[in-house]
Amino acid sequence: MAADERVDRVTINEVVRGTNSKPVSSGLLAQHFESRTAHGGGMLFVGYPITTTVDRRGPLDAVYVSPTKGVVLFDLVEGTDLGDVIDRQDDAFNRLEIRLKQHAGLVSRRQLMIPIHTVTYAPGVSVVPDLQDSDHPVATNENLESTIGELDWPGCDEVVFRNAVSALQSVSSIRASSTPRPVTNQTSRGAKLKLLEESIATLDHQQSKAVIETIDGVQRIRGLAGSGKTIVLALKAAYLHATHPEWDIAVTYNARSLSDQFRRLINTFTIAQTQEEPDWSKVHVLNSWGSGGGDRRDGVYRKFCTTNNVPFYDFGRAKNRWGQRDAFGQACSDALTEASNIIPQFDAILVDEAQDLPPSFLRMCYEMLRGEKRLVYAYDELQTLAGTGLPPAEEIFGVSPETEKPRVSFDPNDPDVDRKDIILQKCYRNSRPVLVTAHALGFGVYRTPPPSRTTGLVQIFEQKELWGEIGYDVLEGSLTEGQDVTLSRTGESSPQFLEAHSDDDDLIQFIRFDSVQKQNEWLADEIQRNVTTDELLATDIIVINPDPYTTRPNLGPIMASLYDRQITSHLAGVDTAADVFFRRDEPSVTFTGIYRAKGNEAGMVYVTNAHESIANTGSLATIRNRLFTAITRSKAWVRVTGVGEDMDRLIDEFSEVKRQNFRLAFRYPTEVERTTMQIVHRDLSRAEVGKVRRADRNLNSILEDLDSGEIHTEDIDPATRERLVRYLTQLGQKPGAGF
């Protein structure tokens, strides 16, 4: 995120608690900073960062970074024995200086541009000993505040301060583009994208907490698209590996295209922290399901079955036995039931995109853990592609037979709940116009209600407070049943720099064509312009077909047109290995279905054949979640294209989003309306969709024959006619009928 927005000059100190071997002094130091607004405001990292020298590796006790003090390095003492204060302070100073001097933004010639102060904090000591000198101060509870107060940073510099925070977090190397981005025109799209990437320099406080703070138990990370969940999980895996190299750590996900991304992120961050590559025999990057073909194709479910000697079902066998809709959930449930004495395999498991995984899979992960059950799962309810969200933790993990209490609970009255249940409010991928448009389409906020329906909404949060948790403020009205409300995103939750580079009309466009052929020609022309004139890289472009059933036939002609123009493209998972999304061996534009798009992002996103999302039969919630997910893959620009009258309906909704100045204005649905949404927009299997379509065609055919006089109502069997009248009468009596 933009450095000038990410790390403000704050007066309240922010504390991020990692782990070290000094819990008492660490806790007291954290309390000191949390309860004060002194020292200019800054960030205290406990048990972080990790530093490495020739003969040792491990976390520093604590580091405080302040815009007025510089860096304060704390040497913490448990008990009353101070030991060799001078040696420990000098050693820690040298380790941190080596780390910071690796960052060009912190060095001027041979000098570090931010001072490093060292302080030994010994809360168990009542009197400051005589051994201290001005370069190696010792502080107790009595003089800690005055000791810090005496530290100074002459000529303090906000930019250097922000660079220091970024360097400590080791994020600059993570965020850097893996491909050099040559720019000759400073106003081109490529130049704008380069500035955006450079601006995302540091983690915010909540992201830092999510990465560093580790609890002995289950931790939940919630955040909307673009809030950094995937990066946070990768950094957390690397941090846990660096601090506990003896642990077996698993990182798992639903979309196989995330495999390379996780490996790259974990590898880069581990090297930045430890100067060594991770030990891949201890860090396991695994798909949730898994298949044969070696370690890179293994999965958590497959490992569970193999280790516990229970039958393993691949997708085909699972679908044949349980049906497609919940094949994986049933396979996991069956394995848990079959395993008589479950053998733990991991010390920590991190789950990404948990909303697309069945609850039984999360239970399986829980059972596979040793000791403290360190399970971290991240999710976004709005990105579910299966039409169902995650149930409460109490329901997922069940009740402990020993205590008869829930194994896992995120009780708001728990004093540690903010460490167990972390919410990432800020979106650092999508600009405000892009994100609000995606939400408006996903919920159906500006959808025209069908005849006799009272609302066009397709889905809604059951818990009203979630609107605030994902970064919306109530601008007008209230979140009260039957009342009008207007919601807007704040500058805090949607940083302004994400939209300042381009006009709203350029950030996101909806474009209607008279035919699929004209749409495809336009797409090929635009992509050619992107890579030849706009200075975008081929890897900056993703073309997404939202309907998974039409991806290959829909995208093939566009790819063929690009081939004729000597522009390389590939269909992710088809022209590449299943776990490869972006090609790294040569410049290539990525074409993809919606499922493989999950967890990936690019500067320019084309969502094509969007009209199919309106015309399709099935769960409107699922269909609109696909649109939401596709649009939110974009770091900068979005183009949504489609054909005919169905596309006109989408454009009407988008036009209303713009007219409302990218705000959400709607009447909050009543309980009856919400219940109807859950029934009408339930998810349907592919077979069920086909059955509904056939029934719809048959009914239309009968009505046309009645209209034309080819058949008469008297021709219909009386019992059948009576049943039809009864159903139509019941339909007319239902609240909001005709959705």
N, C-alpha and C positions, 0 to 999 in steps of 0.2 A: 504494500500500500504506500501511498505517497508519504515520504518521510516527514514533510511538514504537517501532515494530518495524523499520521500514525502515532508519533511520539510527541505529544504536546508538552509545553512547559506547564506541568501540573503542580499543584500544591499538596495533593494527597499522595503519599507513598504507596506504590503498588508492590505487593509481596508475592513471589512465586516460590513455592516450597518444593524442592526436590528432596533427595534422600542423602544423608551422610551418617557417620557413626557418632554424631554428637547431638542427640535429640533434645536434651534439656537446654543447652546454651543456644541451639538453633531456634527453639521455640521462644525463648525469652527475647532473642534479638528480633525475631519476626514480630512479636507483640510490641516491641519498642517502636518499630517503624509503622506498624498498622495503626497505632494509637496517636500518631503525631503527624502534623503537617509541616514540621520543621525541615531544615536542611535543603530547602528549595524544591522538594518533591523529586521523585525518581523511582527506580525499580531495584528492589532487593531480590537477588537470586540466592536461594539456600541450596547447598549441595550442587552448585552449578556455576560455571561451566566445567567440563572435564578437560584436563590438560595432560599432556604426555611429554615426558622427557626420556632420555636414554634408559634410565633405570627405574622409572616409576610412571604409573598412570592412574588417574582418579580424579574425582571432583574436588574443586576448591571448597573450603568450608562455607563461605558466603561472600558474595560480591554485591556492592551497592553502587549503582551508576546514577549520578546526579548532574543536572545541567548547571549547577553552581559549585559542586565539590569535585567533580571529576569521578574517578573510580576509587572506591574505598574497599580494600581487600581485608576481610575479617579472618583472623586466626582465632578459632574458638577453643575454649578450654572447659572441659567437664571436670568438676571437682575443684580442688584448691591447689593442686600441684601445677605450677606454671611451666616447668621444664625449661627448655632452651628457646625462649621467646625470639631472640635475635635470629637464630638459625632458621626457625620455621617461617618467620616473616620474610626473610631474605629469599628463602627457597620459593615460597608462594609468589613473591614479587617477580622473581625471574621467570617462573613458569607462565605467569599471566602476561608479562611484557613480551615474551617470545610469541605468544598467541596473538596479541594485538598488533604487533609490528608486521604481521603477515598481511595486513590490510592497508592498501595504499591510501585510503581516505583518512587514516589515522597517523600518517608519518609525513613529516616535512624534513627532507634530506635524511639525517640520521636520528632525528629526534621524534619521540612519540608526542603527538599533539595534545594529549589529554593526560593529566597527572595521575599516577597510581599512588594512593596512600595506603599504608598498612596499619592495622590496629589489632591488638590482641584483646579479645573480650572474654573476661573470666567472671561470670556472674556469681560463682561460688566464693570468690575472694572478697573480703570486706574492706581491706585496706590496700591501696595501691602501693606496690613494693618499690623500693629504691632503685631496682635494677633497670628501670625504664630510662630511655633517653629520647630526645626529640624526634629521632627517626624511627623509633620502635616503641610507640606508646602502648600502654596497657590500660584498659578501661574496665571498671566494675559497673554494677548497676547504679552506683552513686554518681559517677562522672561520665557515663557513656555519652549523654547528650552534649555535654560541654566539650568532650574530646572530639566528637564529630564536628561540633560547631567551630572549632579552631582550624579545621581543615579548609583549604581555599583552592580555587582555580583562577588565578589571574588571567584576565582576557578570555573568559569562558566563551565557548562557541557552540551555538545550537546545532549546527551541521555536524561538527565533530562529535558532539554528544549523541546524536542520532546514529552516526556511523559506529560509535562504540557499542551501542545497544545491538545493532545489527551484527557486528563482529562477534559479540558474546553469544548471540543466538545462532551463529553460523548459517544464517539464512541467505546471505547474498549469493553464495555458490549454488544453493538449491534453486533459487529463483532465476538464475542466469539461463539464457537460452542455450540449448545444447548445440545449436547451429549458429555460426557467425552470421551477423545480420548487417551486410554492407548497405549503407544509405548514402545517396548522393543528393537527394531532394529532401530538404528538411521539413517540407509540408506534406510529404507522401504518407500513405497509410503505413508503410514500413517504418518510417521515422516516428510516427505517432505510437506505433506498437512498441518500438524500442524504448521510448520514454516511459510507457506504461510499465513495461517489464522492469525497468530500472527503478521505478518509483516504489515497487512492492519490495521494500528493503528490510522491514522488520515485522516480527509477529506482534499482534496486540496482546494486551494483558490476558484475555481469556484464552487465546491460542497458546500463550506461554504456559499458563496453568495446565492446559490440556496436555501439552507435551511433557512437562517436567514433573508435575505433581502426580505421585503414584500412591495409590491406596492399596491396602491389603483387603481385596474384595472386588466387587463389580463396580465398574465406572461407566457412566453413560455420557456420550458426547452428542449433543443435538445441534444441528445447524442447517440452515437453508443452503441451496445450491450456491457454490462459489465462496462459502465461508471458510474453506480450507480444511475440511475434515480429512481428506485423503493425505494431504501434506502433514497434518498434525499427527495422524496415526503412523506415518512412515518415520517422522522425527522421533515420535515416542518409542517406536520399536528400536531405533538406533540408540536412543538415550538409555533405554533399559539394557540393551546389549553392552553398551560401553560401561555402565555402572555395575552390571551383574553378568560378566562374560560366561559364567558357569551355567546360567539359565538356558533352558530350551524355550525359545520364543516363536510363536506362530503368528503370521499375519495372513488373514484370509478375506475373501471377497467373492462376490457372485460373478461379475463380468471378467472373463478370462483376459480381456484386453488390458486389465490393470496390472498384470504380472510384471511386465517390463518397467512400468512406471514405479512400482513399489521397489523393485530391485535397484533401479537407478537412484531413487531418493534415499533409500537406506544406505547404499554404498557411498554416495556423496557426503551425506551427513556424518557417517561413521568416520570417514577419512578426515573430515574437517575437525571432528572432535578428538580423534585419537591418532591421526596420521597413519592409520592402518586400515586395510579393508576389513569388512566384517567377516567373522567366522561363519560361513554359510552352513556349517554342520550344526550350528546352534541357532541360527536365524532361518526359519522355514517360511518361505513365501508360497502359500498354497491356495489353490482354488477351493471353494467350499465343497464341491462334489468330488471331483477327481476322476482320473481314468488311468488305464495302463499306459506304459510307454516311457517309464523312467521317472526320476525324482521331479523333474520340471512339470510333469503332468499329473503328479499325485495331488490328492486333496484331503481335507480334514475328515470328511465322511468316510472316504476310502481307507484312510489310516486307522480310523476308529474300528471299522469292520475287520481289517487285517489283524490289528493288534488284539482285538477281543474275540476273534474267531467266530464272527457272525456273517451271514450272507451279505454280499455287496451287490447292489442293483445299479446298473448303469441306467441312463435315462430311458432307453428303449424298454428295458425290462420293467422298470418302475412304472412307466406310463401304461404298459399293458396290464399290470396288476392293479394299479390304483387310479388310473386315469391321469390326464395331463395336468389338470388344474393344481393338484397338490401332491404330485408324484414325489418331489423331494421331501416334503414334510412328512409324508407317510413312510418313506424309506428311512428317514432319521428316527421316527417314532418306533418303527419296527426293530431297528438296530438297538435302540436303547432298551426295548423290552426283551430282546433276545440275549443281550449281554448279561450274564449272571453275576459276574464280579468285574466291574469296569476297571481297566488298568489305566491310571493317569499317565499322560505322555508329555505334558508341557508345564512350564512354570508361569507362563503368561500367554494369553491369546488376545489378539486385536482383530476385530471384525469391522470391515468397511461396508457401507451401503446395506446395513442390516435390515432396512425396510423391505428389501427384495429377497430376504431369506426367511424361511419358516421359523416360528418359535421353537419347534423341536430341535432345529439345528443349533440355536443358541443354548438350549439345555444340554445338547451333546457337548458343545464347547466347554460348558461349565463342568460337566462330569469328567472331561479329559484333563482337568487341571490338578496339579499337585498342591498340597498345602493351603495357601491363603486364597485360592480361587481368584487369581488376578485376571479378570475378564474385562476388556474394554470394547464396547460396541458403539459405533457411530451411525447415525441415520438421519434422514430427512423424510418426514411423512409425505411431503408433497411430491417426492420423486418416485414413489412406489409405482412400479409398472404392473403389479399383479392385482391392483384394485383393492387391496386390503392393507391396513396399517399394522403396526406392532401392538399387541395387547400390553397391559401394564406388567411391570417387572414381577409383581407378586404372582401373576398368572403364568408368566413364562417359566419361572424357575421353581415354582411350587413352594410347599411348606416343609420345613425341617421336621422329621419324625421325632427328633429328640426334644425340641423346644415347642413344637406345634405352632411356630411362628413362621412368617414368610422368610425364605432363604435370602431374598433380595428385596429391598424396599428403598424407595427414594422419598422418604418422609420429609416434608418441608420443615418439620420441627426439629429434625436432626441437625445439630450444630455443624456437622461436617458435610451437609448435603451439597454445599456449593463446590466441594471438591469431588463428590461422587457424581453429581449431575451437572455437567458443564454445558452451558448454552452459548453457541457462537452466533452472536447477533449480526455482526458486520459481514457484508458481502464484499469481497475484494476481487471478484471476477466480473460480475455483471453491473453495468451502470443502472442507475435508478429507472430510466425509461424502459430498459430491457427487462429488468426484474419485475417491475409493476405490470408490464404487459403480459409477461409469462404467468404471473399470479392471476391476473384478470381472466385470461383464457382458461387457466387451470381450474378455477372455481366457477367459471361461467358468470362472472359478475355482471357483464353487459350483454349477456345472451338474451335474446328476445324470448319471453315465455311462450311455449306452445299454447294453442287454444285451450281455454278453461283452466290453465295453470296459473298459479299466483306468483311464481318466481321463476326466473331463468337459471338460478343457481343450480349447479350440478353436484357440488359437495361443499362442505363447510367444516371448520374446526368444531369439534364437540366442546372443547375447552376454550372459552373466549380469551383467556389470558395468553394463549399462544400467539395471538396477533402482536402483542407487545414483545414477546420473547423472540420473535423473528424480525423485529426492528420497525414495527409500525406504531405510529401515534394516532390517537383519536383526534382528528381535526375538528369535526363537527358531529353533533348527535351523540349517541351512545351505543354500546354493544348490548342492547336490550332487545328481547324478542319483539318483533313487530315494529321496531323503531328504525328510522333512517340513521345511517352512520357514514361518515367519510373518513377514510384512513389514508395517512400519508407516511412515506418513509422519511426518516430524519437524516440530517447531514452526518450524524454520528454513525448510523447503521448503513448508509450508502454514501461513502466518501465522494465528494464532488469531483475530484480529479478524474474519476472513472468516466465521467460524461463530458468534461470540459474540452476534450480534444476534438470533438466533432459536434455538429448541430444535431438536435433530436431527430430531424428528418433523415439524417445520414446514419445515425446509430441503429435504427430499426425501421425496416420497410416491409409492407405487405403488398404483393404485386399479383394482379390477376391477369391470366392469359385466356385466349379463346380456345386454345388447343394445347395438348401435352407437347406436341412437336415444337410449337412456338416457345413454350416454357423452356424446353430442353436447349433450344438454340440460344436463348437469352442467357441461360446458365453457363453454357460453354463460352460465350462471348465475355461474360463478366469474369469468369475464372482466368481466361486468357489475359484480360486487362489487369487483373490482380497481380499476376506473376511477371508481366512484361512492362507495365507502366507504374503500378502502385507500389512497387518494391516490396511486395509480400513474398515470403517464401512459400513453397508448395506445402510445407508442414504447417503453415498458418491457416490453412483452409480445410474445413470439414463440410461435406455434403451429406445431409441426414434425410433418410426416408422414414417418416414416423411409423408407418404401418409395417410390422415385421413380415407380414405375409406377401408383400409386394416389392420388397427391397431389390431383389435381383432384376426382375423385368423392368422396373422403373428406372433404375440407375444405369443399367447397361448402355442404353443409347447415348447418354451424356458422356460416359467414359469413352465410348467409341468416337464421339465427336472430338474429344480432347486428344485422343490418339492421332486423329487426322491432323491436328494442329501441333503435333510433336510435344504434347504435354503429358507427362507420365501420371497415371493415377492407379489406385488399387482399391479393391473392395476388402475392407478389413475382415480378417478371419476366413476369407475365401481365397483371395490371391496371396495371402500371407498365412503364417502359422496362426492357430487359434488365439494365441496370447500376444499377438503383435497388432498394434493399432496404427501407429505412425511408422513408416519405413525409414530406417536410418541409413540404409546403404546407398540410396540415391534420392534426389528430390522427387516427391510423389504426393499428389493430392489425395486425401483420404475420403473415400466414400463408405458409408456405413448405414446399417440399420440402427434402430433406436437402442437396442440392448447393448450393443458393443460401444455405443457412444457414451454410456454411463461412465462417469469418473474422468472423462477426458475433456479437453478444452482447446480452443483455437481462437485466433484473432478474428477471422471471418467465418461465419457459420451460415450455410444455406440450408434452409428447411424446405424441402421440395415436396410437391404433391400433397400439400397440406389440406386440400379439399377432401381428400379421402378420410381425414379425421372427422369431418362433418357428416359425410355420406354413410360411414360405416354403421352397421348394426352391432350392438353390444353395449358394454358398460361405457357410458359417456365419461364417467370419472376416470377410467383407465385410459380411454382415448385422449382425453384432455391432459392427463398427466404425461402422456407421451409428448404432446406439444410443449408442455412446460419444460420437460427434461431437455428436449431438443434445443429450444430457444436459449436455455441457461447454460449451454456449452460455450457460449461466446464470451470472449474477453473484451471485445470491442464492438463489432458490427454484426447485425443479423439481417438476413433477407429471407422472408417467408413467401414462398410462391405456390400458386395453385391455379386451378382451371374452373371456369364456369360459375354457375350460380352459388354452388356450395362455398366457393372461395369468396364470393361477394358477402356471404353471411359472416365469415371470419373478418373480412375487411371492415364490415359495419361495427363489429365489436372493437376492433383496434381503433377505429376512428373515434369511438366514444372514449376510449382510454386517453387518447390525445386531447379530446375536448375537455376532459376532466383534469388536464394538466398532469397526467400520470399519477392519478390518485384512484382509490377504490371507493366508490360511492354506491351503496346498496341498502336495501331494507334487510335487517337481520332476521333470518327465518324463524318461524315459530317451531315449537317442538314437533307438532304434527307435520310440518313441511320438512323438517330434518329427517323424520322417520321415513317419509315418502322417498326422499333422496336415497337413503340407504337401501331401500327395497328396489326402486326402479333402476338405480345405477349400479346394481351388484355386478360382479364380474361374471362373464360367461366363457365357457370353454369354446374351442374352435368348432366342435361338433354342435354345441348348443347354438352358437351364432348361425351356423348353417341351417339348423332347424327353424330358428326364428325367421331367417330370410325366406325360407321356403313357405312357411306359414303366411308371412306377409304377402308374398307373391300370390298364393292361393286365395287369400282374402280379397286382394285387389281384383283378381280375375273374376271372382264371384260377384263383387260389387259392379264391375264393368258389365257383366252379363245381365244383372238386374237393371242397371241404368239403360241398357240398350233394348231391354224387353225380351232378350233371348231366353231368359228364364223368369219365372214369376215367384213371388214369395209363397204362393200356394203350392208351387212345385216342391218346396222344401219339406222334408219329413216334419210333421207337427212336433214331435218330441225334440228334434234338433232345433226347430224354430223357437220353441219355448226356452230351451237352454240358452240360445243366443240372446233372446230378449232379456233373460235373467242376468246374464253377464254384463250386457250393456247398461242395464238399470243400475247394477251395483257399481259399475265404473263411473256413472254419472253422479252417484252419491258420495264417492270418495273425495276428501278434501284435496283440491289442487289437481283433480283428474285431468288427464291429457298431457302429462309431462312429456 
